[in-house]
Amino acid sequence: MAEPSTVARPYAEAAFKLADQAGALARWSEMLSALAMVGVDERVRAAAADPGLGHEQVAGIFIAVLAGRLSAEAENFVRVLAQNGRLALLPEIRAQFEALKNEREGILEAEVHSAFELSQAQVADLAQRLEKKTGRKVRTKVHLDKDLIAGVRIVLGDQVIDGSARAQLGALEMALKA
């Protein structure tokens, strides 16, 4: 069976193309985020898995829950996903859409894992340094990770910058074993 990211890619690209042509990237971002949240709700998942419901009825559930918050194109998108049995991929579709949107806007997502709570000033300073290093706008998401012992670990796209004490101890252990 294909990976969810592989199956989700054409849907994310189609949504991005629709949104880009309409000049509505931010609007589609909001709609896909709302759809993904509905898609992970246990009650909605249970209803979607009910073999007694047809794909139009399942799509109708998503559309009804978000009544008035979806454009006509987004409603059609939901119907296509339901028809192809791909509504469970909405979180992955949203993530890939966001990656395409960020690429278009020149934004990098940085996940900062810190052993301790960081102040707003520290996060801003870190973002500024990353922007200087990459030449692109950086949007940070900070996660508290007590397993790091001290320091930070930054995931920037496919690059990892590990300045944590855990990584330094691991490097020391490897050096001692060599």
C-alpha positions in Angstrom: 0.0 0.0 0.0 1.3 3.5 -0.8 2.4 5.9 1.9 -0.3 8.4 3.0 2.1 11.3 2.0 2.3 9.9 -1.6 -1.4 9.4 -1.9 -2.1 12.9 -0.4 0.3 14.7 -2.7 -1.8 15.1 -5.8 -4.8 16.3 -3.7 -2.6 18.9 -2.0 -1.2 20.0 -5.3 -4.7 20.3 -6.8 -5.9 22.3 -3.8 -2.8 24.5 -4.0 -3.4 25.1 -7.8 -7.0 26.0 -7.2 -6.2 28.4 -4.3 -3.3 30.0 -6.2 -5.3 30.6 -9.3 -8.0 32.2 -7.2 -5.5 34.2 -5.1 -6.9 32.6 -2.0 -4.0 30.7 -0.4 -4.8 32.0 3.0 -8.5 31.2 2.7 -7.7 27.6 1.5 -5.2 27.2 4.3 -8.0 28.1 6.8 -10.5 25.8 5.1 -8.1 22.8 5.0 -7.1 23.3 8.6 -10.8 23.3 9.6 -11.4 20.2 7.4 -8.4 18.4 9.0 -9.7 19.1 12.5 -13.1 17.8 11.6 -11.5 14.7 9.9 -9.7 13.7 13.1 -12.8 14.0 15.3 -13.7 10.5 16.6 -17.4 10.9 16.0 -16.9 12.1 12.4 -14.4 9.2 11.8 -16.9 6.7 13.1 -19.6 8.1 10.9 -17.3 8.1 7.8 -16.4 4.5 8.5 -20.1 3.4 8.6 -20.6 1.2 5.6 -24.3 2.2 5.5 -23.4 5.7 4.5 -22.6 6.6 0.9 -19.7 8.9 -0.1 -22.2 11.8 -0.7 -23.5 11.4 2.8 -20.0 11.3 4.3 -19.1 14.4 2.4 -22.3 16.0 3.6 -21.2 15.5 7.2 -18.0 17.4 6.7 -19.8 20.1 4.8 -22.6 20.4 7.4 -20.1 20.6 10.3 -18.4 23.5 8.6 -21.5 25.1 7.2 -20.8 28.6 5.8 -17.0 28.2 6.3 -16.2 26.4 3.0 -16.2 27.9 -0.5 -18.1 26.0 -3.3 -14.7 24.8 -4.6 -13.8 23.5 -1.2 -17.1 21.7 -0.9 -16.5 20.0 -4.3 -13.0 19.1 -3.1 -14.5 17.4 -0.1 -16.9 15.5 -2.4 -14.0 14.3 -4.5 -12.1 13.1 -1.4 -15.1 11.3 -0.2 -15.8 9.7 -3.5 -12.2 8.4 -3.6 -12.2 7.3 0.0 -9.5 9.9 0.9 -11.1 12.0 3.7 -8.8 10.4 6.2 -5.9 12.0 4.4 -7.1 15.6 5.2 -4.4 16.2 7.9 -1.6 15.1 5.4 -3.2 17.1 2.6 -3.3 20.2 4.8 0.4 19.7 5.8 1.5 19.3 2.2 -0.6 22.3 1.1 1.1 24.4 3.9 4.5 23.3 2.7 3.6 24.4 -0.9 2.2 27.7 0.4 5.3 28.3 2.6 7.6 27.6 -0.4 5.6 30.1 -2.5 5.8 32.7 0.2 9.5 32.0 1.0 8.8 30.8 4.5 10.6 28.0 6.4 9.0 26.2 9.3 11.3 25.6 12.2 10.4 23.2 15.0 12.4 24.2 18.1 12.6 21.5 20.7 13.9 23.0 24.0 14.6 21.5 27.4 13.3 24.6 29.1 10.6 27.2 28.4 12.0 29.9 26.0 11.0 33.6 26.4 9.5 35.5 23.5 12.8 37.4 23.2 14.8 34.2 22.9 12.4 32.8 20.3 12.6 36.0 18.3 16.4 36.1 18.5 16.6 32.5 17.4 14.2 33.2 14.5 16.3 36.2 13.4 19.5 34.1 13.5 17.8 31.4 11.4 16.5 33.9 8.9 20.0 35.4 8.6 21.5 31.9 8.0 18.8 30.7 5.5 18.0 34.0 3.8 14.3 33.2 4.2 11.5 34.1 6.6 11.3 31.6 9.5 8.2 30.7 11.4 9.0 28.9 14.6 7.0 26.4 16.6 8.4 25.7 20.1 8.0 22.4 21.8 9.1 21.6 25.4 11.2 18.4 25.5 12.5 17.5 28.9 14.5 14.6 27.4 17.0 17.0 25.9 18.5 17.7 29.4 19.6 21.2 28.2 19.9 23.2 25.0 17.8 23.1 21.9 17.2 20.9 18.8 16.0 22.7 15.7 14.3 20.9 12.8 14.4 23.2 9.7 13.0 21.5 6.7 15.1 18.4 6.2 18.0 19.9 8.3 18.5 19.2 12.0 20.6 21.5 14.2 21.1 19.7 17.5 22.7 21.8 20.2 21.2 19.7 23.0 23.1 18.3 25.9 21.8 14.9 24.9 23.4 15.2 21.5 26.7 16.4 22.9 26.8 13.5 25.4 26.1 11.1 22.6 28.9 12.6 20.5 31.2 12.3 23.5 30.2 8.7 24.0 31.0 7.9 20.4 34.3 9.6 20.7 35.2 7.6 23.8 34.3 4.4 22.1 36.5 5.1 19.0 
